[in-house]
Amino acid sequence: MYDSFNRKITYLRISVTDRCNLRCRYCMPEEGVKPIPHENILSFEEILEVSRFAVAHGVNKIRITGGEPMVRKGIVSLVAQLARLPGIKDLGMTTNGILLPKFAQQLADAGLKRVNISLDTVDPERFRWITRLGNVEDVFNGIEAAQKAGLTPIKLNCVIKNNHNEPDAQAVKAFADANGLQVRFIKEMNLETGQFSVVEGGDGGHCASCNRMRLTANGDLKPCLFTDLSYNVRELGVEKAYRLAIQNKPACGSINQMNQFSNIGG
């Protein structure tokens, strides 16, 4: 399907949970966020219904996000069912990597193709400060597990304040180069003020060629990360919500005062 600006929508990002095992400073407050009530979270059957419709109408790439997607019980089963959808060419996941030692091989066997792993610093103390809870060694172990499972190419998502010349960013780049990884530099965003920029090393932020839709954990189809527009698949039905989201996809993002990164999936 094409939106009103003749952009073909081929990419669906699915947030399967708003819960996370870290508390990154740019994503959520130290005490965390009030979780979405369990009954408001889409079931796997509902996620698959949306995905089937999307794939039947041109989507060939799906990325699973969170929160942290691997804290969702049964995530391997969902991946296996998504992987079986005819027409899916690229099935990936964005993760903080901490649970990959447990799940990487299972996910690969289920049909996951690759992972993007968040890594803003390789310094243990800085990592602990940024994430409030994390141990960077857990991420290193997760990267190794993903490599062994063949979830490649592995891309590191590195959030920067101003530019890629910052010490933490340069250290992440050196780590990536030494370990056969790719790196994407993502300038810290602000949904409420509309602060975003083009992703270095990726295709995010290019509004004129944006081909993506987002499905939040509670069933909102969002045509753009930086907009308050959303169309709930439970309230409207999958087809109506999907068509409205595409028809109303803006030319360019502005602001989003209705969501947080923790519940929209980035």
N, C-alpha and C positions, 0 to 999 in steps of 0.2 A: 504493500500500500504506500501511496505517496501523500505527504502532507500538502498544505495549501501553498507551500513554497517549492514544490516539486522535489522535495527530498525523500528518497526512498527509505522507508523504515525497515531496517534489517537486523536490529540489535535490541535485545531485551535484557535489562538488568533486573534481577529478582532478589529482593531482600527477604530472607527467610526468617529472620529474627531481629529484634531490636536489642537483644542482650549481648553482652560482651564480657570477656574475662580480663580486659584491661580498662583503664580509665584515662586515655590519652587526653592531655590538656586542651587540645584544639577541637576535641570531639564531644566531651561531656564533663560535667563538674565532678569534683572528687567523690562526692557521695553517690554518684551515678545519676540516672534519670528514672523517673517513675515508669516501670515497665508497662507495656500494653497488656491489658488483661488477656489471659490465655484464650478466652472464647472469641476474642477479636482478631486473633492471629489466623491467617489463612491456613487451612489444612493442606496437606500435600495434594489431595485430590483437586482442590480448588486451584492451586498453583499449576497443576498439570492441565486443567481446563483452559486457563488463560494461555499457557504456553502452546497448547495444541492450536488454539485459534490464531495466535501470533504467527506460528510457523506456517500454518495454512495460508497466511496472508503476507508472506514475504520474509519473515524473520528467519535468519539462518545462524545467528550467533546469540548465545545466552551466557550471561555471567551471573553466578550466584554470589551474593554479598550478605552482609548483616547490618549492624552488629558484627559479631564473629560467627560466620555461618556454621562452623563445626560444633558450636554449643547446641545447635538444634538437634534434638533427638531424632535419629533415623535419617540423617542427612545422606548417608551412603545410598539408601534406598531411593531417595528422591533423585539423586544424581543418575542412578541406573535407569530410572523411568524417563528422565529427560533425555538421556543419551540415546534411548530407543526411538525418539520421535523422528520420523522420516523428514529429511531436509536440514537437520542440524549439522552444520559443518564445524562449528567452534563452540565447545562447552568448557568454560573456565570458571575460576573461583578467585575472589579477592579475600585474603585472610591475613591475620597477623602472624600466622605460621606456627604458633605455639603448640597446637594440637596435631600438626602434621606427622610427627613421629608415630602417632597412634593411627592416623587415618590415611596417610598418603597412598600407601599401596592399595588399601581398600577402595579409595576413590578412583585410582587409576584403573583398577580392575572393573569398576562399575561403569567406566566410560568417560571420566573427567580427562580433559586433554592437557590443561596447563593451569598454573597458578600465578597470580600476582601477590607478592608478599610485602606488607608494609614494613619499612625499615628506615627510620629517620636518622639514626646514628648507630655507630658500631661501638661506641664508648659505653661500658656497663653502667657507670654512674649517670651519664646523660640519659641513657635509655630508661633507667629506673625513674629518673625525674620526669621525663616526658610522659611515660605510661603510668606512673604512680605505683604500678603493681608488678611490672615485668622484669624478667631476667633475659638479657640479650642472648645468652647462651642457648636458651630455649628456641629462639628464632633461628640461630645458626644450625641447631639440630634439626629443625623443621625444614630448612633449606636443603640440608643433606638428604633428608628422607624423601623430599620431593624429587631431587635429582635421581636418587636410586630407583624411584618409582616411575621415572620417565615423564614427569609432569613438566615438560619443557616446551618452549623456552620459558625459563623463570624470569619474571620481571619484578624488580624491586620498586615499590612506590615510596618515594622519599619526599616528605613534605618540607618545604623550605620557607623561610620568612621573606627573603628578598630575591636571591638568585643562587645559582648552582655553585658559585664560588665560596659559599659559606663553608667553614671547616668541617662541620658534620656531613654536609652533602659531598664534599670532596673525598672524605674518608669512606663514605658509602660507595662512591664511584670506584675508588681504588679496590675496595672489597669485591665489588661486582666484577671488575676486570680480572682480578686474580682468581675468581671462581667460576668464570664462564657464564656470568649472569648479565642481564640487561637492566638498565635503571631508567626510571621516569621521574623527573623532578616536577612536583606539583606545588605551586605556590599556595600558601595557606589561604583558604577561602573564608568568606563571611556571607552566609545566606541572607542575613537581614539587611545588609548594605549592598548586596549584589557584587561583592568583590570576588572576581575570578579572573583567570588568565589562561592562556594556552599552555597545555602540558608539554614540557620539554621531553622529547623522546616518545611521545604518544600522540593520540588524535583528539584528546579531550580539550574542550574550550574553543573548538573551531565551529562556531554556531552556523555558519553558512553551509556546512556539509554535515551537520549533526544528523545521525541516523538512528538515534536511540530513544527508547521509552524505558520508564522505570516502574516497577511494581513494588510497592511497599509491603511490609509484613502484614499490615492490616487491610490490604486489598485496594489501596489507592493506585490507580494508574496515573502517573505523572508524565506529561510530555516534555518537561524540562526540569532540571535540578533547581534552577533559579526562577521559579514561578510558584505562586500559590495555587495554581490550577491543579485539580485532581478529580478523578472520576472513579468512584468506588465500584468494584466489580460485583460486590454483594448487593449493593443498593440498586444498581442500574442493570445488572446482567453483564456478562463478559463482552458480548458483541457491541452493545450500545456504549459501554464505558470505553472500549478500545477505539471505536470509531470517533467518539467525541474527543478523546485525547489526541488522536492524530490530526483531526480537523482543526483543533485549537492549539496545536503546537506553535509557539511563538517564533518569530524570525530570530530572536535573540533573547537570552535570559535577562532578567532584571533583578528582582528580589524574591525571597521566599521567607515569609514570616510565620508559616504554618508548620514547618518541619525543623528537625535537627539532623545532623549527619548520622547520629546514632540510630535514627529510625527511618531514614530514607535510603541508606545504602551507598551514599557517595556518588 
